[in-house]
Each structure stands twice: as C-alpha cells, then as structure tokens.
C-alpha cells in the first residue's frame, strides 16, 4: 500500500511539494510485485481496531480497513499502471497464519479477494501470510 501511495504522490506534479526521490521512483518503475497486500482491506484490521486504538496505532491500522481510501488508491493505481504500461504481479496466501504466536489460533490474514487488486497477473501460493514472500528455492513460484 505504501508503494501505491508513493506512486500517487510522485505522479502529482506540484513542483517543490513532492520529494524528487519519489518522482524518480515513479519515473523508473518498470513493474510492481505485491505479496498478500490487502488492496481492499483486511478483516484483521477491523477486528483489531480497538486494541490498536488503545495503543495509539489507530492511524496505522485505519488504512488497512476496507473503505473509500483503499478503493480510491486502488483505482488510481490501476489507471496509473495502465497509462504507463507497468506490469503488476500479485500473490496471495492460501494457508492460515498462526496469530500472536499461539499455535491454536490461526486465520487467513489477507484473503485472495483482497490480495487481487483487480488487474495484472495473480497467483495463489501455498503459504501463510508470514512465509508468502519467502521462496523456498529458485523453483518456487514466487521466485520465478
């Protein structure tokens, strides 16, 4: 989600407002790969809202909740990639993840419907949320 936000900020050409390094990233981006990114939000952000609110992390968690911000960000990014012919590859987890280190509490952190932004290539990997971006070998689908 940070990549999408950076691209949106870098695509705005308001002179000195945007950091030149972000504009350089936008200009030089040739493709984007997402690993279990909650493009449309994650239930866990909604479920843990009260916990993070108490700990003062509500702003961080609020962007992961389904809603207009994520939909607008995804719409922008889709148009952005199409206009610049930037390929997008997205992966999703298929296995449940152990939550909070407890072996008996498991859940799918980012469901496939949220991990697929609605454009680009999409693959579901046999992995949990923690391991999805860690290929086991060079023959692993996420490595190729």
trRosetta pair geometry for C-beta under 8 A, 3 or more apart (Angstrom, degrees):
i j d omega theta_ij theta_ji phi_ij phi_ji
1 4 5.6 -50 -154 35 40 113
1 5 6.3 40 149 -18 68 106
1 37 6.4 167 -39 -168 72 109
1 38 7.3 -20 -50 64 121 75
1 39 7.8 174 -84 -102 86 46
1 63 6.5 145 147 141 152 119
1 64 7.6 -136 -16 -90 163 70
1 70 7.5 -57 -123 -118 122 90
1 73 7.0 35 -152 140 86 155
2 5 5.5 -54 -146 39 34 112
2 6 6.2 38 153 -22 67 104
3 6 5.7 -53 -148 35 30 112
3 7 6.4 30 154 -19 63 105
3 32 6.2 146 146 -143 145 124
3 34 7.9 -143 46 -87 140 91
4 7 5.7 -54 -149 35 30 111
4 8 6.4 31 152 -20 64 105
4 73 5.1 83 133 170 132 107
4 74 7.3 -25 -152 -83 155 46
4 76 7.4 117 179 81 99 105
4 77 4.5 -51 -135 -75 105 137
5 8 5.7 -53 -149 35 32 112
5 9 6.4 28 154 -15 65 106
5 73 6.6 -31 -74 -136 71 126
6 9 5.8 -57 -147 40 31 108
6 10 5.9 25 157 -14 67 113
6 22 5.5 -141 -166 -145 90 105
6 25 6.3 -22 148 92 127 144
6 26 7.5 -157 136 -62 84 89
7 10 5.7 -58 -139 44 28 108
7 11 6.0 32 159 -26 64 109
7 25 7.8 -108 -84 112 65 104
7 26 5.7 128 -133 -106 63 94
7 29 7.2 -22 -103 -8 110 165
7 76 7.9 159 101 127 102 108
7 77 6.4 85 78 -112 139 86
7 80 5.7 109 147 153 125 162
8 11 5.9 -54 -144 31 26 112
8 12 7.1 30 153 -23 58 99
8 73 6.8 -86 -42 -133 148 76
8 76 5.3 39 -101 133 111 150
8 77 7.3 -67 -57 -67 96 77
8 80 7.4 -111 -82 -58 62 150
9 12 6.0 -53 -161 25 34 111
9 18 5.9 157 156 -124 85 105
9 19 8.0 27 134 28 124 88
9 22 5.8 -30 100 156 108 152
10 18 6.1 132 -112 -174 43 135
10 22 4.2 -145 -80 142 103 91
10 23 4.8 171 -154 -89 93 44
10 25 6.2 -120 -85 67 165 91
10 26 3.5 -178 125 -35 133 132
10 27 8.0 -122 163 -20 126 70
11 26 5.9 -177 -63 -146 64 148
11 76 8.0 179 51 174 151 112
11 80 6.1 -101 -75 -120 156 120
12 17 7.4 -50 115 88 118 123
12 18 6.0 162 80 -60 90 133
13 18 7.4 -72 -115 18 32 141
14 17 4.1 -5 97 30 115 130
14 18 6.2 116 51 -16 83 98
15 18 7.7 138 78 24 27 84
18 22 5.9 -109 177 71 96 121
18 23 5.8 97 125 -50 123 104
19 22 4.5 85 73 2 94 105
19 23 7.3 -168 95 -5 51 83
20 23 5.4 -53 -150 38 41 113
20 24 6.3 47 150 -24 69 101
21 24 5.4 -47 -149 32 35 116
21 25 6.7 40 150 -22 63 99
22 25 5.6 -48 -153 31 36 113
22 26 6.6 39 149 -18 65 102
23 26 5.5 -50 -150 35 36 114
23 27 6.2 35 153 -18 67 107
24 27 5.7 -55 -144 39 31 111
24 28 6.0 8 163 -1 66 116
25 28 6.3 -71 -139 50 24 96
25 29 6.2 44 159 -50 64 99
26 29 6.1 -40 -147 1 25 115
29 32 6.7 9 -175 -59 121 92
29 84 7.7 58 82 125 102 148
29 86 6.0 13 121 -126 105 136
30 86 7.0 180 178 -130 19 84
31 86 6.1 173 -98 -173 37 77
31 87 4.6 -13 -121 66 100 90
31 88 7.3 -178 -164 -79 70 34
31 89 7.1 25 172 1 113 101
32 81 7.2 -93 22 -102 125 125
32 86 6.4 44 -5 152 98 117
32 87 7.6 -174 31 96 63 52
32 88 5.1 -11 67 -114 97 76
32 89 7.4 -178 94 31 50 66
33 88 7.8 164 -86 -162 33 51
33 89 4.8 -16 -111 71 78 101
33 90 7.5 170 -160 -83 50 36
33 91 7.5 21 -179 -5 91 101
34 37 4.0 -69 -172 6 117 130
34 39 7.5 41 165 -56 165 106
34 88 7.3 11 -1 -175 106 95
34 89 7.3 179 26 93 66 52
34 90 4.4 -8 63 -116 106 81
34 91 6.9 -169 96 28 60 66
34 115 7.3 175 122 -169 115 76
34 117 7.1 95 30 -32 159 117
35 91 5.0 -6 -119 62 61 112
35 132 5.1 156 180 116 104 107
35 133 3.9 74 154 -78 172 101
35 142 7.2 53 -109 -147 113 129
36 91 6.6 -42 -35 100 64 80
36 92 5.8 100 -94 -135 69 44
36 93 4.8 22 -92 -18 132 98
36 109 6.9 55 169 83 131 108
36 110 4.4 137 -178 56 88 136
36 115 5.3 -50 -127 -112 44 125
36 129 5.5 -172 147 -131 163 74
36 132 4.8 86 -18 74 124 163
36 133 7.5 -110 21 -40 101 95
37 90 7.0 -96 36 -138 104 104
37 110 7.0 139 78 -161 9 162
37 115 6.3 112 52 -136 52 66
37 117 7.7 0 85 -60 114 102
38 41 5.4 -10 159 173 115 8
38 42 4.0 -77 -111 -42 151 98
38 45 7.4 166 112 -14 169 128
38 64 5.7 60 74 -156 144 85
38 70 7.6 -53 125 -137 85 146
38 110 4.8 -130 -75 -121 82 111
38 114 4.8 -7 -145 150 67 127
38 115 7.1 -40 -91 -77 39 58
39 70 6.7 136 162 178 42 108
39 74 5.2 87 178 -99 101 125
39 90 7.8 -31 -32 -129 133 149
39 114 5.9 173 47 176 69 62
39 115 6.8 108 7 -140 98 14
39 116 7.2 -95 35 87 137 26
39 117 4.2 -164 -124 -99 166 75
39 118 7.5 -152 125 -3 148 87
40 66 5.9 16 154 -117 71 95
40 70 6.0 135 -131 130 29 132
40 71 7.2 45 -125 -79 76 73
40 74 7.0 0 -75 -43 69 159
40 113 6.8 -57 52 129 142 80
40 114 4.3 -127 54 -125 91 76
41 45 6.4 -110 -167 47 84 131
41 46 7.5 50 167 -34 120 106
41 64 6.2 112 -141 159 64 49
41 65 5.4 6 -141 161 122 24
41 66 3.0 -136 41 -66 160 61
41 67 6.6 94 -71 2 140 65
41 70 5.4 -169 -50 22 83 167
41 114 6.1 -103 63 -132 46 132
42 45 4.9 97 70 -4 88 99
42 46 7.6 -164 99 1 53 83
42 64 5.4 -29 33 167 102 103
42 65 7.8 -80 52 -97 59 33
42 66 7.9 169 13 -43 24 80
42 109 6.3 -4 -158 163 135 67
42 110 5.3 -64 -102 -97 115 72
42 111 7.9 154 -126 10 71 75
42 114 6.2 154 -81 128 63 165
43 46 5.6 -59 -158 41 43 110
43 47 5.8 40 149 -20 76 110
43 111 7.6 50 -4 -12 110 112
44 47 5.5 -53 -138 42 34 112
44 48 5.8 14 166 -4 68 113
44 64 7.8 -39 79 136 81 131
44 107 7.1 144 -79 104 111 137
44 109 5.6 -26 -13 -145 147 71
45 48 6.4 -65 -136 48 22 95
45 49 6.8 57 152 -66 57 81
45 61 5.1 167 -154 -173 89 83
45 62 7.7 151 170 -95 119 13
45 64 3.5 -176 -86 102 152 106
45 65 4.6 -139 115 -69 120 64
46 49 5.8 -18 -159 -30 33 115
46 65 5.2 103 -71 -127 79 97
46 66 7.2 -21 -50 18 125 88
48 51 4.8 -54 -169 43 76 118
48 52 5.6 66 134 -17 93 105
48 61 6.6 -126 94 -141 97 143
49 52 6.2 -69 -148 45 26 101
49 53 5.9 32 156 -29 66 110
49 58 7.2 52 -165 -128 74 85
49 61 6.1 172 -110 127 58 136
49 62 7.8 72 -127 -84 100 65
49 65 7.0 36 -83 -79 117 131
50 53 5.4 -51 -141 32 29 117
50 54 6.6 31 159 -19 62 103
51 54 6.2 -59 -159 32 27 109
51 55 6.6 9 152 -4 63 112
52 55 5.6 -62 -143 48 38 105
52 57 4.1 -80 -167 77 96 100
52 58 5.7 143 119 -80 93 49
52 60 7.0 -118 -177 68 135 98
52 61 4.2 104 94 -21 162 149
53 56 7.9 47 177 -64 27 20
53 57 7.7 -90 -63 59 22 60
53 58 4.4 49 -106 -81 65 114
53 61 7.8 -91 -52 53 65 138
57 60 4.7 -43 -179 39 86 121
57 61 5.8 80 123 -18 91 103
58 61 5.9 -64 -143 46 32 104
58 62 5.8 42 159 -37 69 107
59 62 5.7 -46 -139 24 28 116
59 63 7.5 27 163 -19 56 96
60 63 7.0 -66 -174 25 27 102
60 64 7.8 11 142 -7 60 110
61 64 5.7 -65 -162 37 47 111
61 65 6.9 55 145 -35 74 97
62 65 5.7 -43 -157 13 42 117
63 69 6.2 -91 -131 112 72 145
63 70 7.3 128 -180 -65 64 91
65 70 7.9 -157 85 -18 43 128
66 70 6.5 -86 -136 45 40 141
66 114 7.9 -102 -85 -110 101 122
67 70 6.0 97 59 18 59 97
67 71 7.2 -118 116 -2 32 100
68 71 5.6 -62 -143 42 33 111
68 72 5.9 32 162 -19 71 108
69 72 6.1 -60 -148 38 25 107
69 73 6.2 25 155 -18 63 111
70 73 5.6 -55 -143 39 31 114
70 74 6.1 31 157 -19 65 107
71 74 5.8 -55 -145 38 29 110
71 75 6.3 31 154 -20 64 106
72 75 5.7 -52 -145 36 31 112
72 76 6.3 34 155 -19 64 104
73 76 5.8 -53 -150 35 29 112
73 77 6.3 25 154 -18 64 110
74 77 5.7 -56 -143 38 31 110
74 78 6.3 36 156 -23 65 104
74 117 5.6 -168 -147 -158 108 95
74 118 6.9 81 165 23 124 121
75 78 5.8 -52 -148 32 29 113
75 79 6.6 24 156 -11 62 107
76 79 6.0 -66 -156 41 30 107
76 80 5.9 32 151 -24 69 112
77 80 5.3 -51 -140 37 33 118
77 81 6.2 30 161 -17 66 105
77 117 7.0 -69 94 -172 126 146
78 81 6.2 -57 -147 37 25 105
78 82 6.3 22 156 -16 61 111
78 117 6.9 -175 -74 143 96 113
78 118 6.6 -32 -91 83 136 107
78 119 5.1 120 -129 7 99 147
79 82 5.8 -59 -145 40 29 110
79 83 6.0 28 159 -20 66 110
80 83 6.1 -60 -148 36 23 109
80 84 6.4 -8 164 8 61 114
80 86 7.4 -16 125 31 79 132
81 84 6.4 -73 -142 53 26 92
81 85 7.8 15 167 -167 58 1
81 86 4.2 -100 -141 65 76 99
81 87 7.7 138 -173 -62 115 5
81 88 5.5 -9 -152 -37 162 117
81 119 7.0 158 76 111 135 136
81 120 7.3 -32 139 -62 158 112
82 85 7.5 21 -171 -75 28 41
82 119 7.5 -70 -59 -174 102 157
87 120 6.5 115 -178 -131 59 99
87 121 7.5 12 -179 4 102 104
88 117 6.8 -54 145 47 148 137
88 119 6.3 64 55 106 136 87
88 120 3.0 -83 81 -90 94 152
88 121 7.2 178 94 29 58 65
89 120 6.1 -132 -67 164 28 119
89 121 4.9 -11 -115 67 71 105
89 122 7.9 174 -161 -78 48 35
89 123 7.7 -2 -174 9 90 104
90 115 6.0 159 162 153 115 80
90 116 5.9 145 98 -113 143 48
90 117 6.0 172 -58 -1 155 93
90 120 5.9 102 -7 94 98 123
90 121 7.1 173 27 90 66 54
90 122 4.9 -13 70 -109 99 77
90 123 7.6 167 91 27 53 62
91 115 7.1 -60 105 168 35 129
91 122 7.7 165 -86 -157 27 55
91 123 5.4 -23 -111 72 72 87
91 124 7.5 131 -165 -109 62 22
91 125 5.3 15 -172 -13 113 117
91 132 6.1 166 122 171 119 110
91 133 7.7 148 72 -84 138 67
91 142 5.7 31 -103 -108 163 102
92 110 6.8 -132 -142 108 84 100
92 111 7.7 5 -163 153 128 29
92 112 4.4 88 154 -111 167 71
92 115 3.6 137 -98 87 99 155
92 116 6.7 -41 -48 -44 130 78
92 122 7.1 24 -11 -175 107 96
92 123 7.4 -171 24 96 75 41
92 124 4.8 -33 69 -110 101 71
92 125 6.9 169 75 20 44 74
92 132 7.6 -72 159 -145 18 144
93 97 7.2 0 160 -46 161 105
93 108 6.8 177 96 -149 110 83
93 109 6.9 44 46 44 148 92
93 110 6.4 101 25 60 108 87
93 115 7.4 170 16 -67 66 157
93 124 7.7 -11 99 -158 10 76
93 125 6.6 -39 -109 67 39 88
93 127 5.5 -94 -129 89 80 74
93 128 5.6 38 -160 -163 133 22
93 129 5.0 -76 -36 -73 164 54
93 132 4.6 -92 -79 -73 91 133
94 112 7.7 25 -94 -61 68 112
94 124 5.0 83 -66 166 107 107
94 125 6.4 -154 -3 85 100 38
94 126 5.3 -42 51 -106 129 45
94 127 6.9 82 31 35 79 46
95 108 7.8 177 115 -100 22 82
95 126 6.5 62 -33 -174 109 56
95 127 5.9 -116 25 130 113 13
95 128 4.4 -70 91 -70 104 71
96 106 3.9 81 133 154 126 108
96 107 5.5 -170 -152 113 103 1
96 108 5.4 -76 -101 -58 69 61
96 128 6.4 -16 100 -118 25 105
97 106 6.4 169 77 -153 28 76
97 107 6.5 -33 53 67 76 56
97 108 7.3 105 6 -116 84 26
97 109 5.2 -1 24 -28 136 111
97 128 4.1 131 -87 178 76 116
97 129 4.2 -42 -55 24 148 102
97 130 5.9 127 -137 -10 119 92
98 101 6.7 43 135 -126 113 15
98 102 6.5 -169 -177 71 93 45
98 103 5.8 -29 -130 -110 130 41
98 105 6.9 89 -160 78 61 65
98 106 5.5 -41 -92 -96 48 84
98 128 7.5 16 2 -177 66 164
99 102 6.4 -16 80 46 66 95
99 105 4.7 -73 56 120 101 106
99 106 6.6 171 -3 -105 86 27
99 107 5.9 19 -38 22 127 101
100 105 6.5 4 45 77 101 136
102 105 4.2 40 88 25 121 105
103 106 7.9 -7 178 -52 38 101
108 111 5.5 70 127 -83 127 71
108 129 7.8 133 -163 -46 45 107
109 128 7.8 80 2 176 110 79
109 129 3.9 14 30 -67 136 155
110 114 5.4 -119 -169 85 81 116
110 115 5.0 99 136 -65 113 98
110 129 6.3 117 13 -111 91 112
111 114 5.3 84 63 14 75 99
111 115 7.0 -147 100 -7 34 94
112 115 5.4 -60 -136 41 35 110
112 116 6.1 26 166 -15 70 106
112 124 5.7 -25 -106 -94 125 117
113 116 6.5 -54 -143 37 24 102
115 122 7.7 128 114 -150 90 110
116 122 4.7 19 -115 -126 103 151
117 120 6.6 36 54 29 112 115
123 141 6.1 -141 153 151 150 131
123 142 7.9 -166 92 -81 130 68
125 132 5.6 132 69 -141 131 83
125 141 6.0 -167 -106 73 97 120
125 142 5.7 8 -95 -51 150 112
127 131 4.5 -132 -167 95 108 98
127 132 4.4 152 102 -90 127 59
127 134 7.9 168 -155 51 144 79
127 142 7.8 -17 -4 -26 152 142
128 131 5.3 67 51 27 77 99
128 132 6.8 -119 90 -40 31 87
129 132 6.0 -30 -140 -6 25 120
130 134 7.9 -11 135 6 64 126
131 134 5.1 -80 -156 47 59 111
132 142 7.1 157 170 -90 59 156
133 142 6.9 -155 -128 171 34 146
134 142 8.0 46 57 91 20 146
135 138 7.3 76 136 -88 137 26
135 140 3.7 170 -155 71 96 143
135 142 4.8 -158 -78 78 94 97
135 143 3.7 81 -132 -54 169 101
136 140 5.0 136 39 -71 75 132
137 140 5.3 136 56 -25 58 95
137 143 7.0 -99 102 -2 39 158
138 143 5.3 -143 -141 134 38 152
138 144 7.9 91 170 -67 60 70
139 143 7.2 42 42 57 12 131
139 144 7.6 15 -155 -50 30 108
140 143 4.5 86 66 0 89 109
140 144 7.3 -165 88 -11 47 83
141 144 6.0 -53 -148 30 34 110
